[in-house]
Amino acid sequence: MTAIPSHLISRITDIVGPDNVTQRIEDLHCYSYDGSGRSQLPELVLFPGDTGQISDIMKLASSHRIPVVPRGAGTGMTGGIVPVEGGIVMVMTKLDAIVEIDTDNQIGIVEPGVITAEFQSAVRKKGLFYPVDPASLKYCSIGGNAAECAGGPSAVKYGVTKDYIMGLEVVLANGDIITTGARTEKSVTGYDLTRLFVGSEGTLGIITKLIVRLLPIPAYKETFLLTSTSLRRTTEMVSEILNHNIKPCTLEYMDKTAIGVVSGFMDNPPPDTTQALLIIEIDGEKSVVSEQAEMFKSLVGGQEEFILRQASSQEEVEQIWQARRAISPSVHKLRPNKIGEDVAVPRSRIPELVEFIENLATELNIIILTFGHAGDGNIHVNIMFDRSVAEDVKRAEKAKDQLFKQTISLGGTLSGEHGIGLSKKPFMRYELNEATLGLMKRIKSLFDPNNILNPGKIFPA
Ligand SMILES: Cc1cc2nc3c(=O)[nH]c(=O)nc-3n(C[C@H](O)[C@H](O)[C@H](O)COP(=O)(O)OP(=O)(O)OC[C@H]3O[C@@H](n4cnc5c(N)ncnc54)[C@H](O)[C@@H]3O)c2cc1C
């Protein structure tokens, strides 16, 4: 780790202005960690105000080989913004303009520091809809979403971030400013660099502008809560719903433990006998929603393991979502620390995965809760432990290792939406062979030959 020489700090300060640079220890702490709980102090924190400043900083960083970690809102779950090799944390929050909402062509041009929910609400005011809805949407940035390829409950119908990014402006490690994609629905001019940057976790370039696809607002929506006395039947029901030609815009799952930590958010919580539940939403034109809702009701009706409740007011819908979004922050009631994973398996394998996790928790005598975006097979697995108890740490690490092995053997993937960062990099070889990893490393060194952009992430040692 090389210290940044003071003459360089002066030049950087000249570029961004003295109010946008800090070395105060309390600030360094604030920008040292993310939602994973991992942390390391940077040497310098910067708040650049535009693409030109970022380009100038990257030119300096590149010629002096100073690590630079781009940072959005710091809600990432894998240690992606932790500056493990020191250097600069470049905070993108001042690039926070919604540059344009083009209603005729249903696209938005937006800077990366815009908070996702604020962007959604701005486009809604223009009669349009940006569907990507991570549970962290009130806090995370759209640049961070692009860098992680974030998803959310609506992905089952509407897809994830990569399905909405049509083009990007990116500053490369050497300071070059490039643009990818176009503001047209179709573009095959050269390689699809947009897709390469989306999900690249700040290791290939710094995203400074995004062109995003927007949709018309769905006219109508119905929300259902399907509680069950059988965990197995709940997880089987996920595929049954989708295989019955029902196309929900939300198909979320919570096990008994997840329900227990958030049931206080609901005036009318699920009955005590509940082993698991599904939140199902259907949206679209009123006639389509009514027809789909009837198909859904007749599918679950008469099955004694299930109780179906339809939300009767917007307030009830909001309570259900408040409870769902509160799971991650509320789990610490159970144990002080957690390993939060977001594995994904083909939908039909969810019952096997969840059963495996239940057995693993019993075998290791540890609390593990499961919830998440069951409609796309993306199950959040929270392994709870106490970092101060060595035996607990060992059991949690063992559970994580077993979870990844089982996920891969079920045809799944290490991460559905949170990315690899620091926390999953030791497990990359479970999923990718040496040839694949080697190609990814060569792509990284082509974009960033001095390995200064978010070094130490994604690739296993
Ligand atoms: C309570 C909670 C719930 C969550 N729920 C979900 C969920 O439902 N779905 C989901 O997908 N995620 C979820 N997350 C994870 C997290 O919110 C997402 O990964 C989000 O996309 C991160 O955005 P951010 O702005 O906080 O990025 P950060 O954490 O700041 O950064 C994440 C990564 O992106 C890189 N990066 C950030 N900005 C840029 C940029 N402009 N250019 C290049 N690289 C950049 C960083 O270097 C880092 O590697 C949740 C997190 C929390 C705490």
The ligand as an SDF file (V2000), in Angstrom:
LIG
                    3D

 53 58  0  0  0  0  0  0  0  0999 V2000
  -31.2680   -3.2560    3.5520 C   0  0  0  0  0  0  0  0  0  0  0  0
  -30.6770   -3.5550    2.2040 C   0  0  0  0  0  0  0  0  0  0  0  0
  -31.4700   -4.1660    1.2420 C   0  0  0  0  0  0  0  0  0  0  0  0
  -30.9520   -4.4500   -0.0180 C   0  0  0  0  0  0  0  0  0  0  0  0
  -31.7670   -5.0100   -0.9590 N   0  0  0  0  0  0  0  0  0  0  0  0
  -31.2970   -5.2370   -2.2070 C   0  0  0  0  0  0  0  0  0  0  0  0
  -32.1500   -5.7890   -3.2140 C   0  0  0  0  0  0  0  0  0  0  0  0
  -33.3380   -6.0470   -3.0110 O   0  0  0  0  0  0  0  0  0  0  0  0
  -31.6090   -6.0000   -4.4350 N   0  0  0  0  0  0  0  0  0  0  0  0
  -30.3070   -5.6990   -4.7280 C   0  0  0  0  0  0  0  0  0  0  0  0
  -29.8820   -5.8930   -5.8630 O   0  0  0  0  0  0  0  0  0  0  0  0
  -29.4800   -5.1920   -3.7710 N   0  0  0  0  0  0  0  0  0  0  0  0
  -29.9420   -4.9460   -2.5490 C   0  0  0  0  0  0  0  0  0  0  0  0
  -29.1080   -4.4260   -1.5900 N   0  0  0  0  0  0  0  0  0  0  0  0
  -27.6820   -4.1760   -1.9180 C   0  0  0  0  0  0  0  0  0  0  0  0
  -27.3640   -2.7460   -2.4230 C   0  0  0  0  0  0  0  0  0  0  0  0
  -28.3470   -1.8130   -2.0400 O   0  0  0  0  0  0  0  0  0  0  0  0
  -27.2060   -2.7470   -3.9430 C   0  0  0  0  0  0  0  0  0  0  0  0
  -26.0840   -3.5260   -4.3080 O   0  0  0  0  0  0  0  0  0  0  0  0
  -27.0480   -1.3530   -4.5650 C   0  0  0  0  0  0  0  0  0  0  0  0
  -27.0620   -1.4730   -5.9700 O   0  0  0  0  0  0  0  0  0  0  0  0
  -25.7640   -0.6370   -4.1340 C   0  0  0  0  0  0  0  0  0  0  0  0
  -25.8880    0.7240   -4.4970 O   0  0  0  0  0  0  0  0  0  0  0  0
  -24.9850    1.8260   -3.7590 P   0  0  0  0  0  0  0  0  0  0  0  0
  -25.2570    3.1190   -4.4150 O   0  0  0  0  0  0  0  0  0  0  0  0
  -25.1930    1.7740   -2.3020 O   0  0  0  0  0  0  0  0  0  0  0  0
  -23.5460    1.2920   -4.1540 O   0  0  0  0  0  0  0  0  0  0  0  0
  -22.2300    1.1650   -3.2580 P   0  0  0  0  0  0  0  0  0  0  0  0
  -22.4560    0.2170   -2.1450 O   0  0  0  0  0  0  0  0  0  0  0  0
  -21.7150    2.5040   -2.9330 O   0  0  0  0  0  0  0  0  0  0  0  0
  -21.2560    0.4810   -4.3190 O   0  0  0  0  0  0  0  0  0  0  0  0
  -21.5050   -0.8130   -4.8030 C   0  0  0  0  0  0  0  0  0  0  0  0
  -20.4800   -1.1600   -5.8810 C   0  0  0  0  0  0  0  0  0  0  0  0
  -20.6850   -0.3360   -7.0070 O   0  0  0  0  0  0  0  0  0  0  0  0
  -19.4950    0.3800   -7.3390 C   0  0  0  0  0  0  0  0  0  0  0  0
  -19.9320    1.7020   -7.7880 N   0  0  0  0  0  0  0  0  0  0  0  0
  -20.7590    2.5690   -7.1460 C   0  0  0  0  0  0  0  0  0  0  0  0
  -20.9750    3.6570   -7.9050 N   0  0  0  0  0  0  0  0  0  0  0  0
  -20.2660    3.4840   -9.0490 C   0  0  0  0  0  0  0  0  0  0  0  0
  -20.0720    4.2420  -10.2390 C   0  0  0  0  0  0  0  0  0  0  0  0
  -20.6620    5.4190  -10.4290 N   0  0  0  0  0  0  0  0  0  0  0  0
  -19.2730    3.7410  -11.2070 N   0  0  0  0  0  0  0  0  0  0  0  0
  -18.6770    2.5360  -11.0740 C   0  0  0  0  0  0  0  0  0  0  0  0
  -18.8260    1.7760   -9.9700 N   0  0  0  0  0  0  0  0  0  0  0  0
  -19.6060    2.2360   -8.9820 C   0  0  0  0  0  0  0  0  0  0  0  0
  -18.6650    0.4010   -6.0720 C   0  0  0  0  0  0  0  0  0  0  0  0
  -17.2790    0.5020   -6.3540 O   0  0  0  0  0  0  0  0  0  0  0  0
  -19.0300   -0.9430   -5.4500 C   0  0  0  0  0  0  0  0  0  0  0  0
  -18.2450   -1.9590   -6.0030 O   0  0  0  0  0  0  0  0  0  0  0  0
  -29.5920   -4.1420   -0.3110 C   0  0  0  0  0  0  0  0  0  0  0  0
  -28.7980   -3.5290    0.6640 C   0  0  0  0  0  0  0  0  0  0  0  0
  -29.3280   -3.2350    1.9030 C   0  0  0  0  0  0  0  0  0  0  0  0
  -28.4420   -2.5730    2.9180 C   0  0  0  0  0  0  0  0  0  0  0  0
  1  2  1  0
  2  3  1  0
  2 52  2  0
  3  4  2  0
  4  5  1  0
  4 50  1  0
  5  6  2  0
  6  7  1  0
  6 13  1  0
  7  8  2  0
  7  9  1  0
  9 10  1  0
 10 11  2  0
 10 12  1  0
 12 13  2  0
 13 14  1  0
 14 15  1  0
 14 50  1  0
 15 16  1  0
 16 17  1  0
 16 18  1  0
 18 19  1  0
 18 20  1  0
 20 21  1  0
 20 22  1  0
 22 23  1  0
 23 24  1  0
 24 25  2  0
 24 26  1  0
 24 27  1  0
 27 28  1  0
 28 29  2  0
 28 30  1  0
 28 31  1  0
 31 32  1  0
 32 33  1  0
 33 34  1  0
 33 48  1  0
 34 35  1  0
 35 36  1  0
 35 46  1  0
 36 37  1  0
 36 45  1  0
 37 38  2  0
 38 39  1  0
 39 40  1  0
 39 45  2  0
 40 41  1  0
 40 42  2  0
 42 43  1  0
 43 44  2  0
 44 45  1  0
 46 47  1  0
 46 48  1  0
 48 49  1  0
 50 51  2  0
 51 52  1  0
 52 53  1  0
M  END
$$$$
